[in-house]
Structures are given as structure tokens and as C-alpha cells.
């Protein structure tokens, strides 16, 4: 299996994690600071992993 595909799958996994942390409490629209920070960190990691996967495939 190509390492680019593994990085793309991992980026998708991290993106799903960021989304699940961001939308964890639908009843209360206010988000805590650690929740926002962790979601942003996961989003950045997902973008980096996806970009690395695309570059490995090219």
C-alpha cells in the first residue's frame, strides 16, 4: 500500500476527529477554549497529513 494513501486516510481520520470535537454539544452553542484549541490543532494536523499524502502521490 502506498504511503500517500495512508496519509490521506489518516488526514480524513483527523478531520473526522476535529468535527466530532467541534460538534460535541449541540444543545449549548458556546464552546470552551480547550475544545476550540483541540479542534483547531486536529484540523491543522489533518490538513498537513492530507497535503503530505497528496504530495507523496504526485
Beta strands, then each sheet from edge to edge (+ up, - down):
end
